[in-house]
Amino acid sequence: MRAVGKALENVEYTVADHLARIQMNRPHVLNALSKGMFRDMRTALDLATRDSNARVVEITGAGKAFSAGLDIREVGGFESRAEAKEFVYGLVKPFWDQLFKCEKPIISLVDGPAYGAGAEIALASDIVIASTEATFAFSGGRVGALCCMSGVIGPYLMNGRRLVEMNLSGTALAADEARNYGLVSHSVPKQELVPTLEKTIREIMRVSPISNSSFKRIRKTDLSKTKLKTAYTELLRTITSKDFREGSSAFVAKRAPEYYR
């Protein structure tokens, strides 16, 4: 099948052989999630959801990382609470809404760091194929922000104690350890990433698409509207706090934040 694509500023979107490939494409900043990236990721997921030729969705990152998480240099200094609220409810929430809306199998292909919201994208995917060089961290708290979605969907997918510790400490897991705790489906050497992806897609293509969509509808019932509402409220609370101002300033200055002075 001839590949088709859509030109987006921060994301490469192509469809070929029934696979919709969404590649975060800001390698110069380790695919950090800027405002534009959230907007383009939502657009790409919407395209994949509506495209009848796309049966499976792949999310990956260009360059040396899957995604380093929020682009702190861009979103670290909101001018007002209204601006921060628009970021949460006008960009972040619509992105997650679109990802959860997609009833096609979503595979995250991870090679390199998947931190903060990047790790959450992997967590929210149906299948995660990671190279043994990949690392995962719910590190939002280290800059005074929050990995809010990990608290919503993590308990259904991961060992609870490890999920809690990863958020409270921000420490990273290697791919093999992440697999042991349920964050990763397959941990393979780098050269086996694409063959493992292709094998997984072949197996998915042997299953009825309506069966897969129905299974995902059942899974979606785990998403509590109350927990989602709380997640966005708490994300807004953190990114309008003095801790976030300190954490983002420290990140830009490449120094350790001082939260407890």
C-alpha positions in Angstrom: 0.0 0.0 0.0 1.3 3.5 -0.9 2.2 5.5 2.2 0.3 8.7 2.9 1.2 11.4 5.3 0.2 14.7 6.8 2.5 17.6 7.3 2.5 18.7 10.9 5.0 21.1 12.5 6.0 18.9 15.5 4.9 15.4 14.4 5.4 13.2 11.4 2.2 11.3 10.5 2.1 8.5 7.9 -0.1 5.6 7.1 1.2 2.5 5.3 0.2 -1.2 5.3 -2.6 -0.4 7.8 -0.2 1.2 10.3 -0.6 4.8 11.3 2.8 6.0 12.5 2.9 9.0 14.8 6.5 10.2 15.4 7.2 13.0 17.8 9.7 15.1 15.8 11.5 17.6 18.0 14.8 15.6 18.4 16.8 18.7 19.3 15.0 18.9 22.6 14.5 15.1 23.1 10.9 15.4 21.8 9.8 17.6 24.7 6.1 18.2 24.7 5.5 21.8 23.8 2.1 23.5 23.3 2.5 22.8 19.6 3.4 19.2 20.2 0.3 18.6 22.3 -1.8 20.1 19.5 -0.1 18.1 16.7 -0.3 14.9 18.7 -4.0 15.3 19.2 -4.4 16.0 15.5 -2.4 13.0 14.5 -4.4 10.7 16.9 -7.6 12.1 15.5 -6.5 11.3 11.9 -5.5 7.8 12.9 -8.8 7.3 14.7 -10.9 8.3 11.7 -8.8 6.7 9.0 -10.4 3.4 7.9 -7.0 2.3 6.4 -5.3 2.5 9.8 -5.8 -0.6 11.9 -2.9 -0.1 14.3 -1.4 3.1 15.7 2.3 3.4 16.5 3.7 6.2 18.6 7.5 6.8 18.7 10.1 9.5 18.9 12.7 10.9 16.5 16.3 10.8 17.5 17.7 9.7 20.8 14.6 9.8 22.9 10.9 8.9 23.0 10.1 12.1 24.9 11.7 14.0 27.8 8.3 15.2 29.0 7.0 18.7 29.3 9.0 21.4 27.5 9.9 23.3 30.6 11.6 26.1 28.7 8.4 26.9 27.0 5.7 26.2 29.7 7.8 26.9 32.8 6.7 30.5 33.2 3.0 31.2 32.7 2.1 34.8 32.8 -1.2 34.2 34.6 -3.4 31.5 36.0 -5.7 31.9 33.0 -2.8 31.1 30.7 -2.0 28.0 32.7 -5.6 26.9 32.7 -5.8 27.3 28.9 -2.7 25.1 28.7 -4.3 22.3 30.8 -7.8 22.4 29.5 -7.2 23.7 26.0 -4.2 21.5 25.1 -3.3 18.8 27.6 -6.8 17.5 28.3 -7.9 17.4 24.6 -4.8 15.4 23.8 -5.5 12.8 26.5 -9.2 12.8 25.5 -8.2 11.9 21.9 -5.8 9.2 23.0 -8.4 7.6 25.2 -11.0 7.9 22.5 -9.0 5.9 20.0 -10.4 2.3 19.8 -7.5 1.0 17.6 -4.6 -0.8 19.2 -1.9 1.7 20.2 1.7 0.6 20.4 4.5 2.8 21.8 7.9 2.0 20.4 10.4 3.4 22.9 14.2 3.8 22.4 15.9 6.1 24.8 14.4 8.2 27.6 10.6 8.3 28.2 10.2 10.8 31.1 7.3 12.7 32.6 4.4 13.0 30.2 6.5 10.9 27.7 6.4 8.0 30.2 2.7 8.5 30.6 2.1 8.3 26.9 3.8 4.9 26.9 1.8 3.9 30.0 -1.4 4.8 28.3 -0.6 2.8 25.2 -2.0 -0.7 24.8 1.4 -2.3 24.1 4.9 -0.9 24.9 7.9 -2.3 23.0 11.1 -0.8 24.4 14.8 -1.3 23.7 17.0 -2.3 26.5 18.5 1.1 26.3 15.2 2.8 27.1 14.5 4.4 30.5 11.2 5.5 32.1 10.5 8.0 34.8 7.4 9.8 36.2 9.6 12.8 36.8 7.2 15.7 36.7 7.5 16.3 40.5 11.2 17.0 40.1 10.4 20.3 38.4 7.4 21.0 40.6 4.8 19.7 38.1 2.9 16.4 38.1 2.5 13.2 36.2 -1.2 13.3 36.7 -2.3 10.6 34.3 0.0 8.0 36.0 -2.2 8.3 39.0 -5.4 7.7 36.9 -4.3 4.8 34.8 -1.2 3.5 36.5 -3.0 1.5 39.2 -4.7 -0.7 36.6 -1.5 -1.5 34.8 1.5 -1.4 37.2 2.6 -2.7 40.6 1.1 -0.2 42.9 4.0 0.3 45.3 6.5 0.9 42.4 4.1 3.3 40.7 3.8 5.3 43.9 7.6 5.3 44.5 8.3 6.4 40.9 6.0 9.4 41.4 7.2 10.4 44.9 10.9 10.1 44.1 11.0 10.7 40.3 13.5 7.9 39.9 14.0 6.2 36.6 13.6 2.5 35.7 15.5 0.7 33.0 13.4 -1.1 30.4 13.9 -4.6 31.9 12.8 -3.4 35.3 9.9 -1.5 33.8 8.7 -4.7 32.2 8.8 -6.5 35.5 6.5 -3.8 37.0 4.0 -3.8 34.1 5.0 -0.5 32.4 6.6 -2.3 29.4 5.3 -5.2 27.4 8.5 -6.2 25.6 12.1 -5.3 26.4 14.4 -6.2 23.5 17.9 -5.3 22.2 17.8 -2.2 20.0 18.2 -4.2 16.8 15.1 -6.3 17.6 12.8 -3.3 18.1 11.4 -3.2 14.5 11.1 -7.0 14.1 9.3 -7.2 17.4 7.0 -4.3 16.3 6.3 -6.0 13.0 5.6 -9.4 14.6 3.2 -7.7 17.1 1.3 -6.0 14.3 1.0 -9.2 12.4 -0.5 -10.9 15.4 -2.9 -8.0 15.9 -4.0 -8.1 12.3 -5.2 -11.7 12.9 -7.8 -10.4 15.4 -11.1 -8.8 14.4 -11.0 -5.0 14.6 -14.4 -4.9 16.1 -13.2 -7.3 18.8 -10.3 -5.0 19.6 -12.4 -1.9 19.7 -14.9 -3.6 22.0 -12.1 -4.7 24.3 -10.8 -1.1 24.4 -14.3 0.1 25.2 -14.4 -2.2 28.2 -11.0 -1.0 29.3 -12.1 2.6 29.0 -14.7 2.0 31.7 -11.8 2.0 34.2 -11.3 5.7 33.5 -13.1 7.4 36.4 -14.5 10.8 35.4 -13.9 11.9 39.0 -10.2 10.8 38.9 -9.7 12.5 35.5 -11.3 15.7 36.8 -9.1 15.6 39.9 -6.0 14.9 37.7 -6.5 18.1 35.7 -7.3 20.1 38.8 -4.1 19.0 40.5 -2.0 19.5 37.4 -3.2 23.1 37.2 -2.5 23.4 41.0 1.1 22.3 40.5 2.0 24.4 37.4 0.7 27.6 39.1 2.6 26.9 42.3 5.9 28.5 43.6 7.4 25.0 43.5 6.9 24.9 39.7 8.4 28.3 39.3 11.4 27.1 41.4 11.6 23.8 39.6 11.5 25.2 36.1 13.9 28.0 36.9 16.3 25.4 38.3 15.9 23.2 35.2 16.8 26.1 32.9 19.7 27.1 35.1 20.9 23.5 35.3 20.9 23.5 39.1 19.2 21.5 41.8 15.8 23.0 42.9 15.5 24.1 46.5 11.9 23.2 47.5 12.6 22.9 51.2 14.6 26.0 52.0 
